Amino acid sequence: MRISRAICAALIALATTAPALAGPVSQNVALLHGLARSAASMEKLEDSLSEAGFKVCNIDYPSRHHRVQRLASDYVTPSIRQCFGDTQKPINFVTHSLGGIIVRQIAATDDSIVFGRVVMLGPPNRGSEVVDKLGDWTLFQAINGPAGNQLGTAPDDLPRSLGPATFETGVIAGSFSINLILSSLIPGEDDGKVSIENTKLEGMKDFTIVGASHPFIMRDSKAIALAHQFLLEGAFSEHHKAE
C-alpha cells in the first residue's frame, strides 16, 4: 500500500509540474502587420497571445519602401532569427494583409525556417482588383510603395505566382467595408480592400469569415479568438472547413 501511494504521489506531482508540450507555453508566434501599417496595429493580438502563454514576436518592417522579396529576406527573416534564435523549432505566424504574402514568400525561398501553423487575416492571396485598377496612379504608388504594386490579380503577379500553401494555414476573411469607393472596384463581397474569394489560398486547411473591415480585422475580438483556436487546434471549428 505504501508503494502504491508513493507512485500515485509521484504521478500527481509530475502531472502538476510538467509543462503541456502542445500548449501555448511551448509555441513561438511571429506577428506580421499589413501594408502601410506598423507593429502597433498588431498590439491587441500581441497582448492576447502573450497573456495566453505564447512567446510572441511582433515584427515591424518598412512595408512601403521595398518589394516583397526584399522585405522578406532583409527585414522579416532576420527579425525572426533575432527574436526566436532557434529557427529549427516550429514558428507559427499570425498575419494581416501583406504579411500573409510575405510568409508565403519566405516559405517559397527560405528552407531554414520550420513552419508551424499560420493564420492569415484578410490576405490578398489571389491579389486585389484595387491594385489592378489603381496601381498605375501616382497617389497609389506614393501611399503603398513597391510592395503594393505587386499585389494584383494577374497570373504573373506575386500572390498567384507563389503557389499553394506548403504549411498548415487558416484564412480569416472580412465581410464588412468602410471604403465604399474601393469596394465598388471589387466584385463580390469584400472587406474594402480584398474580396472574400481572393483571400482564399489553395491548400489552406480551414477558412472562415468575420464581420470586420480590412483595416481593423486584426483588432476584431472574434478574429483574435479564432486565431487562438487555429494555433492550438489547427481548425476554426469542426463544422466549418476550407472551401
FIGUNU-442601 format. One record per residue (C-alpha): residue in three letters; x, y, z. Coordinates in nm, 3 decimals, decimal comma. Each point is the difference from the previous one (the first is absolute). Layout:
! residues N
<residu ALA; xx X; yy Y; zz Z> $
...
//
This chain:
! residues 243
<residu MET; xx 0,000; yy 0,000; zz 0,000> $
<residu ARG; xx 0,285; yy 0,240; zz 0,082> $
<residu ILE; xx 0,162; yy -0,063; zz -0,341> $
<residu SER; xx -0,330; yy 0,066; zz -0,178> $
<residu ARG; xx -0,047; yy 0,326; zz 0,186> $
<residu ALA; xx 0,354; yy 0,108; zz -0,084> $
<residu ILE; xx -0,052; yy -0,077; zz -0,367> $
<residu CYS; xx -0,328; yy 0,190; zz -0,005> $
<residu ALA; xx 0,160; yy 0,298; zz 0,171> $
<residu ALA; xx 0,283; yy 0,002; zz -0,252> $
<residu LEU; xx -0,242; yy -0,016; zz -0,292> $
<residu ILE; xx -0,208; yy 0,284; zz 0,142> $
<residu ALA; xx 0,312; yy 0,212; zz 0,053> $
<residu LEU; xx 0,115; yy -0,068; zz -0,355> $
<residu ALA; xx -0,339; yy 0,090; zz -0,143> $
<residu THR; xx -0,013; yy 0,329; zz 0,186> $
<residu THR; xx 0,356; yy 0,112; zz -0,072> $
<residu ALA; xx 0,074; yy -0,122; zz -0,353> $
<residu PRO; xx -0,080; yy 0,251; zz -0,277> $
<residu ALA; xx -0,267; yy -0,087; zz -0,255> $
<residu LEU; xx 0,220; yy -0,041; zz -0,306> $
<residu ALA; xx -0,287; yy 0,067; zz -0,241> $
<residu GLY; xx -0,115; yy 0,309; zz 0,186> $
<residu PRO; xx 0,071; yy 0,368; zz -0,066> $
<residu VAL; xx 0,298; yy 0,014; zz 0,235> $
<residu SER; xx 0,207; yy -0,202; zz -0,245> $
<residu GLN; xx -0,102; yy 0,189; zz -0,313> $
<residu ASN; xx 0,163; yy 0,291; zz -0,182> $
<residu VAL; xx -0,220; yy 0,242; zz -0,193> $
<residu ALA; xx 0,122; yy 0,271; zz -0,238> $
<residu LEU; xx -0,243; yy 0,281; zz -0,082> $
<residu LEU; xx 0,025; yy 0,180; zz -0,334> $
<residu HIS; xx -0,195; yy 0,319; zz -0,061> $
<residu GLY; xx -0,147; yy 0,113; zz -0,329> $
<residu LEU; xx 0,094; yy 0,251; zz -0,268> $
<residu ALA; xx 0,054; yy 0,358; zz 0,117> $
<residu ARG; xx -0,051; yy -0,109; zz 0,361> $
<residu SER; xx 0,235; yy -0,067; zz 0,290> $
<residu ALA; xx 0,045; yy -0,248; zz 0,283> $
<residu ALA; xx -0,221; yy 0,226; zz 0,211> $
<residu SER; xx -0,301; yy -0,113; zz -0,203> $
<residu MET; xx 0,057; yy -0,356; zz 0,128> $
<residu GLU; xx 0,036; yy 0,089; zz 0,368> $
<residu LYS; xx -0,347; yy -0,124; zz 0,102> $
<residu LEU; xx 0,082; yy -0,338; zz -0,154> $
<residu GLU; xx 0,344; yy 0,006; zz 0,160> $
<residu ASP; xx -0,143; yy 0,066; zz 0,346> $
<residu SER; xx -0,266; yy -0,268; zz -0,038> $
<residu LEU; xx 0,241; yy -0,271; zz -0,117> $
<residu SER; xx 0,261; yy 0,094; zz 0,262> $
<residu GLU; xx -0,258; yy -0,022; zz 0,277> $
<residu ALA; xx -0,094; yy -0,347; zz -0,128> $
<residu GLY; xx 0,360; yy -0,114; zz 0,042> $
<residu PHE; xx 0,141; yy 0,021; zz -0,353> $
<residu LYS; xx 0,345; yy 0,144; zz -0,059> $
<residu VAL; xx -0,082; yy 0,286; zz -0,238> $
<residu CYS; xx 0,222; yy 0,203; zz -0,231> $
<residu ASN; xx -0,186; yy 0,298; zz -0,148> $
<residu ILE; xx 0,215; yy 0,084; zz -0,302> $
<residu ASP; xx 0,025; yy 0,350; zz -0,146> $
<residu TYR; xx 0,120; yy 0,039; zz -0,358> $
<residu PRO; xx 0,002; yy 0,290; zz -0,256> $
<residu SER; xx -0,292; yy -0,127; zz -0,209> $
<residu ARG; xx -0,021; yy 0,310; zz -0,223> $
<residu HIS; xx 0,365; yy 0,017; zz -0,102> $
<residu HIS; xx 0,094; yy -0,329; zz -0,165> $
<residu ARG; xx -0,132; yy -0,287; zz -0,207> $
<residu VAL; xx -0,132; yy -0,307; zz 0,180> $
<residu GLN; xx 0,311; yy -0,204; zz -0,078> $
<residu ARG; xx 0,231; yy 0,244; zz 0,177> $
<residu LEU; xx -0,241; yy 0,055; zz 0,289> $
<residu ALA; xx 0,003; yy -0,376; zz 0,058> $
<residu SER; xx 0,373; yy -0,061; zz -0,035> $
<residu ASP; xx 0,150; yy 0,317; zz 0,147> $
<residu TYR; xx -0,246; yy 0,094; zz 0,274> $
<residu VAL; xx -0,251; yy -0,264; zz 0,107> $
<residu THR; xx 0,219; yy -0,313; zz -0,006> $
<residu PRO; xx 0,289; yy 0,164; zz 0,191> $
<residu SER; xx -0,249; yy 0,129; zz 0,259> $
<residu ILE; xx -0,139; yy -0,351; zz 0,044> $
<residu ARG; xx 0,349; yy -0,138; zz 0,061> $
<residu GLN; xx 0,087; yy 0,281; zz 0,239> $
<residu CYS; xx -0,320; yy -0,044; zz 0,197> $
<residu PHE; xx -0,023; yy -0,379; zz 0,023> $
<residu GLY; xx 0,357; yy -0,112; zz -0,055> $
<residu ASP; xx -0,061; yy -0,367; zz -0,077> $
<residu THR; xx -0,187; yy -0,001; zz -0,332> $
<residu GLN; xx -0,002; yy -0,381; zz -0,002> $
<residu LYS; xx -0,280; yy 0,019; zz 0,256> $
<residu PRO; xx -0,332; yy 0,051; zz -0,182> $
<residu ILE; xx -0,106; yy 0,363; zz -0,028> $
<residu ASN; xx -0,367; yy 0,089; zz -0,028> $
<residu PHE; xx -0,117; yy 0,318; zz -0,170> $
<residu VAL; xx -0,300; yy 0,229; zz 0,025> $
<residu THR; xx -0,003; yy 0,247; zz -0,287> $
<residu HIS; xx -0,204; yy 0,290; zz -0,127> $
<residu SER; xx -0,040; yy 0,071; zz -0,372> $
<residu LEU; xx 0,347; yy 0,035; zz -0,161> $
<residu GLY; xx 0,149; yy -0,193; zz 0,291> $
<residu GLY; xx -0,156; yy -0,316; zz -0,137> $
<residu ILE; xx 0,170; yy 0,047; zz -0,336> $
<residu ILE; xx 0,333; yy 0,053; zz 0,174> $
<residu VAL; xx -0,043; yy -0,331; zz 0,184> $
<residu ARG; xx -0,070; yy -0,174; zz -0,330> $
<residu GLN; xx 0,309; yy 0,163; zz -0,149> $
<residu ILE; xx 0,215; yy -0,123; zz 0,291> $
<residu ALA; xx -0,141; yy -0,351; zz -0,031> $
<residu ALA; xx 0,075; yy -0,004; zz -0,373> $
<residu THR; xx 0,359; yy 0,121; zz 0,027> $
<residu ASP; xx 0,144; yy -0,076; zz 0,346> $
<residu ASP; xx 0,009; yy -0,356; zz 0,133> $
<residu SER; xx 0,189; yy 0,097; zz 0,315> $
<residu ILE; xx -0,321; yy 0,084; zz 0,188> $
<residu VAL; xx -0,227; yy -0,279; zz 0,120> $
<residu PHE; xx -0,363; yy 0,102; zz -0,036> $
<residu GLY; xx -0,267; yy -0,076; zz 0,255> $
<residu ARG; xx -0,356; yy 0,122; zz -0,052> $
<residu VAL; xx -0,085; yy 0,322; zz -0,184> $
<residu VAL; xx -0,310; yy 0,216; zz 0,047> $
<residu MET; xx -0,056; yy 0,260; zz -0,272> $
<residu LEU; xx -0,235; yy 0,294; zz 0,059> $
<residu GLY; xx -0,135; yy 0,161; zz -0,319> $
<residu PRO; xx 0,285; yy -0,124; zz -0,221> $
<residu PRO; xx 0,002; yy 0,086; zz -0,373> $
<residu ASN; xx 0,094; yy -0,360; zz -0,084> $
<residu ARG; xx -0,141; yy 0,033; zz -0,350> $
<residu GLY; xx 0,073; yy 0,371; zz -0,027> $
<residu SER; xx -0,226; yy 0,304; zz 0,016> $
<residu GLU; xx -0,192; yy 0,165; zz -0,282> $
<residu VAL; xx 0,074; yy 0,332; zz 0,169> $
<residu VAL; xx 0,364; yy -0,041; zz -0,106> $
<residu ASP; xx -0,106; yy -0,101; zz -0,352> $
<residu LYS; xx -0,197; yy 0,321; zz -0,042> $
<residu LEU; xx 0,195; yy 0,254; zz 0,204> $
<residu GLY; xx 0,355; yy -0,135; zz 0,003> $
<residu ASP; xx 0,119; yy 0,238; zz -0,272> $
<residu TRP; xx -0,121; yy 0,308; zz 0,186> $
<residu THR; xx 0,277; yy 0,215; zz 0,148> $
<residu LEU; xx -0,195; yy 0,046; zz 0,324> $
<residu PHE; xx -0,047; yy -0,376; zz 0,039> $
<residu GLN; xx 0,372; yy -0,058; zz -0,051> $
<residu ALA; xx 0,089; yy 0,275; zz 0,247> $
<residu ILE; xx -0,221; yy -0,151; zz 0,270> $
<residu ASN; xx 0,070; yy -0,369; zz -0,056> $
<residu GLY; xx 0,351; yy -0,013; zz -0,146> $
<residu PRO; xx 0,158; yy -0,282; zz -0,206> $
<residu ALA; xx -0,161; yy -0,285; zz 0,195> $
<residu GLY; xx -0,347; yy 0,141; zz -0,059> $
<residu ASN; xx 0,047; yy -0,020; zz -0,375> $
<residu GLN; xx 0,084; yy -0,370; zz 0,025> $
<residu LEU; xx -0,344; yy -0,094; zz 0,134> $
<residu GLY; xx -0,204; yy -0,014; zz -0,322> $
<residu THR; xx -0,213; yy -0,294; zz -0,111> $
<residu ALA; xx 0,183; yy -0,094; zz -0,323> $
<residu PRO; xx 0,156; yy -0,349; zz -0,022> $
<residu ASP; xx 0,349; yy 0,153; zz -0,004> $
<residu ASP; xx -0,068; yy 0,232; zz 0,295> $
<residu LEU; xx 0,168; yy -0,115; zz 0,319> $
<residu PRO; xx -0,301; yy -0,132; zz 0,197> $
<residu ARG; xx -0,100; yy -0,246; zz -0,272> $
<residu SER; xx 0,355; yy -0,097; zz -0,094> $
<residu LEU; xx 0,101; yy -0,122; zz 0,348> $
<residu GLY; xx -0,204; yy -0,318; zz -0,026> $
<residu PRO; xx -0,204; yy -0,201; zz 0,252> $
<residu ALA; xx 0,054; yy -0,002; zz 0,373> $
<residu THR; xx 0,284; yy -0,223; zz 0,112> $
<residu PHE; xx -0,085; yy 0,046; zz 0,367> $
<residu GLU; xx -0,309; yy -0,039; zz 0,220> $
<residu THR; xx -0,206; yy 0,309; zz -0,078> $
<residu GLY; xx -0,325; yy 0,152; zz 0,123> $
<residu VAL; xx -0,143; yy 0,305; zz -0,179> $
<residu ILE; xx -0,237; yy 0,252; zz 0,160> $
<residu ALA; xx -0,174; yy 0,234; zz -0,246> $
<residu GLY; xx -0,189; yy 0,319; zz 0,085> $
<residu SER; xx -0,348; yy 0,070; zz -0,136> $
<residu PHE; xx -0,047; yy 0,364; zz 0,102> $
<residu SER; xx 0,125; yy 0,306; zz -0,188> $
<residu ILE; xx 0,053; yy 0,357; zz 0,115> $
<residu ASN; xx 0,130; yy 0,105; zz -0,343> $
<residu LEU; xx -0,290; yy -0,015; zz -0,244> $
<residu ILE; xx 0,206; yy 0,161; zz -0,277> $
<residu LEU; xx 0,256; yy -0,280; zz 0,001> $
<residu SER; xx -0,272; yy -0,259; zz 0,051> $
<residu SER; xx -0,160; yy 0,118; zz -0,325> $
<residu LEU; xx 0,314; yy -0,122; zz -0,180> $
<residu ILE; xx -0,019; yy -0,348; zz 0,152> $
<residu PRO; xx -0,243; yy -0,268; zz -0,122> $
<residu GLY; xx -0,193; yy -0,194; zz 0,263> $
<residu GLU; xx 0,015; yy 0,044; zz 0,376> $
<residu ASP; xx 0,311; yy 0,172; zz 0,133> $
<residu ASP; xx 0,160; yy 0,170; zz 0,298> $
<residu GLY; xx 0,075; yy 0,327; zz -0,180> $
<residu LYS; xx 0,333; yy -0,115; zz -0,144> $
<residu VAL; xx -0,026; yy -0,371; zz -0,088> $
<residu SER; xx -0,290; yy -0,216; zz -0,112> $
<residu ILE; xx -0,091; yy -0,293; zz 0,221> $
<residu GLU; xx 0,068; yy -0,233; zz -0,293> $
<residu ASN; xx 0,350; yy 0,139; zz -0,053> $
<residu THR; xx 0,104; yy -0,056; zz 0,361> $
<residu LYS; xx -0,016; yy -0,376; zz -0,056> $
<residu LEU; xx 0,317; yy -0,199; zz -0,052> $
<residu GLU; xx 0,032; yy -0,333; zz -0,172> $
<residu GLY; xx 0,100; yy -0,259; zz 0,258> $
<residu MET; xx -0,136; yy 0,191; zz 0,300> $
<residu LYS; xx -0,128; yy -0,222; zz 0,278> $
<residu ASP; xx -0,287; yy 0,218; zz 0,119> $
<residu PHE; xx -0,184; yy 0,317; zz -0,095> $
<residu THR; xx -0,251; yy 0,224; zz 0,172> $
<residu ILE; xx -0,153; yy 0,349; zz -0,018> $
<residu VAL; xx -0,047; yy 0,271; zz 0,262> $
<residu GLY; xx -0,195; yy 0,324; zz -0,028> $
<residu ALA; xx 0,307; yy 0,224; zz 0,007> $
<residu SER; xx 0,156; yy 0,249; zz -0,239> $
<residu HIS; xx 0,347; yy -0,034; zz -0,149> $
<residu PRO; xx 0,171; yy 0,275; zz 0,205> $
<residu PHE; xx -0,130; yy -0,133; zz 0,332> $
<residu ILE; xx -0,037; yy -0,379; zz -0,035> $
<residu MET; xx 0,314; yy -0,061; zz 0,208> $
<residu ARG; xx -0,168; yy 0,180; zz 0,292> $
<residu ASP; xx -0,331; yy -0,183; zz -0,033> $
<residu SER; xx -0,070; yy -0,206; zz 0,313> $
<residu LYS; xx -0,155; yy -0,288; zz -0,192> $
<residu ALA; xx 0,294; yy -0,013; zz -0,244> $
<residu ILE; xx 0,244; yy -0,005; zz 0,291> $
<residu ALA; xx -0,188; yy -0,284; zz 0,170> $
<residu LEU; xx -0,003; yy -0,196; zz -0,327> $
<residu ALA; xx 0,374; yy 0,056; zz -0,042> $
<residu HIS; xx 0,057; yy -0,146; zz 0,348> $
<residu GLN; xx -0,213; yy -0,300; zz -0,090> $
<residu PHE; xx 0,183; yy -0,074; zz -0,324> $
<residu LEU; xx 0,343; yy 0,031; zz 0,159> $
<residu LEU; xx -0,098; yy -0,253; zz 0,265> $
<residu GLU; xx -0,226; yy -0,236; zz -0,194> $
<residu GLY; xx 0,076; yy 0,048; zz -0,369> $
<residu ALA; xx -0,363; yy 0,088; zz -0,078> $
<residu PHE; xx -0,252; yy 0,277; zz 0,060> $
<residu SER; xx -0,279; yy -0,248; zz 0,074> $
<residu GLU; xx -0,082; yy -0,356; zz -0,084> $
<residu HIS; xx -0,299; yy 0,114; zz -0,205> $
<residu HIS; xx 0,164; yy 0,263; zz -0,219> $
<residu LYS; xx 0,279; yy -0,137; zz -0,216> $
<residu ALA; xx 0,184; yy 0,150; zz -0,298> $
<residu GLU; xx -0,196; yy 0,045; zz -0,320> $
//
